[in-house]
Amino acid sequence: MTNMPQALRVGVYVDVSNIHLNGGYRMQFDILRDFACRDGANPVHLNAYLAYDAQRAERDAGYRSGARQFHAALRDIGYKVIVKHVRWYTDEDGERYGKANMDLELAVDALLQGERLDRVLIASGDGDFAYLVRALQNRGCRTELVAFSNVSADLRQEVDLFVSGYLIPGLLPVKSDQPWGVLESRLRGICYHYDHDKGFGFMRYLKQIDTRLHITDARDPRSPYGTVFFHASQLPPGFDTRNLPSREHIFEFTLRPPVGEDKKDPSAAELVLVN
């Protein structure tokens, strides 16, 4: 009798305030969990770190109710909700300001729990977590990062894998009547090739959550990526094509049929810069 391989143990740590303030306000936490466990891994820890303003909750019934519903929804899909109350201070000019930084709590939990994990996914763009990443890696733990806008370059360079949350199908909903990847659906991708003389290029997008994210060549039948053609006329008004190709600029576009009978790749239309 052969022993079945044991599923990898995964921990997900979400800096909710950072994600919400930097492009991911409507992020779907269940999709994030599915992405973290895309290879059949076992989600041992799913931690969401949130700030809660108790003073506001006392006078704002809508805020209080919304926060409770959000916390309950996270628990329903398996997350542990770690709440830190906002503390209010007054500066030297008499202005009040609130603080509820969760960096320390997230880092301590990830370090302690990481001893029994194979992989840690951090959802945050905060560069303060770069040292946490190095500590986890030194313990033999693979680290991955998902974030949207304003992502620290130092943090991106430290992790074993960075994937923009804009590019993960379903993680940040798009306004479309069609499912991701179907003609006339709205997708997000990056420009990996651009012909400056002829004024056209190609976008690459992730077709589905998959374990083979490293196979970026869409011509490989194992690749989870698709390729679309676009013409410069479809770019946002005023966009400087000297910036292309680029992994930093993420576009949302409508997937259309190929342009011309001799073309195989579908085309991208109505491009919008999202980050």
N, C-alpha and C positions, 0 to 999 in steps of 0.2 A: 504493500500500500504506500503510495507516494504522498508526501506532505504537500498540501496546497500552500502556495506562497501567501505570506501574511500581508494584509492590506497595509499600506503606509498610513501612519498616524499624522494627522494634519491639525494645525491650530490656525484660526483666523482671528485677527485682531484689528478692529475697525475704529479708527479715530473719527467718530461721526461728525463732530463739529468741523474738523478740517475738510472732510469730504463734502459736507453740505455747503461750506463757504467757497469751495473751489471747483464748481462745475457739476458735482454729483448729488445735488439736492434730491433728485428723484431716483437715486440708485436703488435697484432691486436686490435686497439682501439675500433672497433665496438663490438668485442667479450667481451672486458672488460665492455663496456656499458651493454651488454646483461647479463653478469654475475651479475653486480650490480643490475639489474632490474629483476632478475630471478623469482621473485614471483609476477610479474605484476606491480611492483612499477613504479612510474612516475619519470623519470630523470629530476629533476628541474634544476640542475646545472651539467654541464660536463665541467670541467676546465682542460686545459693542459698548464703547465708552462714550457716555453722553453727559452733557451739562444740563442742569435743571435749575431754573430760577424760581425758588420757593416764594420770594417776595412778589414776583409777577403773578405766580399761580394764585396767590391769595386774592388778587384784585381782578384777574383776567380769567373768567371761566372757560373761554374758548381755548386759551393757551393750556390751561390745566387739563381740560378734556382731551385736547389733541395730543399732549405729551403722554397721557395715560394710554390712549389708543395705540400710539406708535410703539411704546414699550411693550404693550401686550402683543402686538403683531409680531415684533421681533422674537418674543418668547415662543410664540406659536410655531415659528419655523426653526426653533432650536437654539437661538442665541441667548447667552447670559447677558443681561443688561446691567452694566456697572454705571451707576449714577453719581455724579459729583455736584453738589450744590454750589451755585454761583455765590461768591462772596463779594460784597460791595465795599468799596473804599472811596475815600475823598482825597484828591490830589492837592497840591499846594495852592492851586488856583480855585479851590472849592468845587471842582467838578467831580461828580461821582462816576466811578467806572467799576465794572464787574470783572472777576477773574474766576475761571474754573478749568484750569489746564489739567488735562488728563495724561500728559506724556509720561509722568513718573509711574502712575498706576499701570498703564499699558506696558511699559518697559519691564517693570518688575514681574508682572504676570507672565509675559512672554519668556523672560529669562528662566524663571522657576519652572514653568510648565514645559519649556522647550527641552528640558532634559529628557522628557519622555515622548518627544515628537520627532518625526522624520522631516517634516516640512512646516514652515511657518509662512503664512501670507499676511502681509501688513497692508491695510487700506489707509493710506495717508500720504501726503506729499511733503510732510514736515521733515526737514533735514536733520533735526535733532535725533532722529531714529537711526542715523547712519552708524553710530557707535553700537547701538543695540544689534544691528544687522551683523556687524563684525563679531560681536560676542557670540551670537547664535551660530554663525558659521564656524567659529573656532571650536564649538561643541559638536560639530558635525551635522548641523541642521541646515537644510537647504532653505533659503529665504527668497520669497517672491513679493513683488510689489504691484499693487493696482492703485492708480490714482487718475485724476482727470486734469485739471489745470494747476498752474503754479507748483509744479513738482520740482523738488530740490534736485539739482544736478548731482550733488554729492551722494544723495540717497540712491538715485538711479544707478550710479556707477558701482555702488557697493553690493546691491542685491544680485542674486543669481539670475533672476528674470524680472523684467519690468514689462507690463502690458498696460497700455492706456485703457482706462475704463470705457472711453468712447468707442473703442474698437471691439469690445466683447459683445457678441449678439445678445440683445435683451437686457443687458445690465443697466443701460440708461435708455429708457423707451424713446422711440422715434414716432413722430406723427405720420402714420401710414395706415392705409386700409389693407395693405398686403403684408404677409409675414416676411421677415428678414430674408433676403436672398431671392425672392420671387420678383419677376418683372413688374415694374411700376412700384416696387417697394423702395423705401428710403434706407440707405446704408451709410456707413462711415468707413473711410479708408484713408490711406496715405499715398502720395505720389512717389513711386520708386523710379520712374524714368520720365524724362521730358525732353523732347526735341525742340530746342530753341529756334532752330532755323525754320522748321515746318509748323510750329505752333500746335503741337499735340503731345499727349503723354498717356501714361497708364497708371491707374490706381490699383492698389492691392487691398483686399478686404478679407476679413475672417468669416468664412461661411458658417461655421458652427464651432462650439466649444469642443476642443479635441486635445488629445495628448501629444500630438506631433506638431506643436507650434514652431519647432525649429526648422521644419521643412517649408521654407518660405517661397520656394519656386513653385508657382501654381501649375507648371507643366508636369510636375511629378504627380502621378495619380494618388500618391499617399498624402499629398499636401491638403491641409484644411483651408487653404486660401484660394480666392478667386481673383481674376484680373479683369479690369474694365478699361476701355478706351475713352479718352475725353479730348475734346478740342478746346483750345484756349478761349473760344467765344463763350464757353459754358462756365468759365471761372467767375468769381464774384467781381463786380465792377471795381476797378482800381487796384486789383491784386497784382503785385509785382512778380512776374514770372521768373525773375532772377533768383527768387527764393526756392525754385524747384530744380531738381527733385528734393524732397525733404521728408524726414521722419517726424519733424516737429510740428508741421502743419497738418491738421486733421480736417478732412472735408466730409460733409454730409451731402449725399447726392441721390438722385433717382435712377434706378437701374432700368435701362432701356434696351431694346433689341440692338444687334450689331448694325453699324452704319455701313451700308454697301453690301452687295451680294457676295463679295469675295472675302468678307471679314467674318471671323469666328467669335471674337471676344465681344461681349455685350458692351454697351456704351453707357457713360455717365452723363447725366444732364442736371441742370439746375444746382450747380455746386454752391455750397455755403461753407464758409470757414467757421468751425465750431469752437476752436480753442485759441 
